[in-house]
Amino acid sequence: MSGTTRKYSISMPEDLAETVRARTGPGGFSAFVTAAVAREMERQQLRELIDAAEAEHGSSDRAEVDAYRAVLRGDDVRDDNAAAA
């Protein structure tokens, strides 16, 4: 992201804006909204990357995804054969 900032006018439901202001204080509102927009952009870019990968390689298998997640988390993953040995 660029270090330059610019003021924009947005519209949002008043109750949502007041909830944000109550949590962040008057000086944190813009930072909160900026972080939320940045997260949403990251999510959309990730979705585009996943869609492109699936278009090229096919859909992912849920069991494989869960197994890779377990490895990334460092879970103690053992198959039934290893447990029986």
Secondary structure, DSSP 8 states (H G I E B T S, - for coil): --S----------HHHHHHHHHHH-TTTHHHHHHHHHHHHHHHHHHHHHHHHHHHHH----HHHHHHHHHHHHT-----HHHHH-
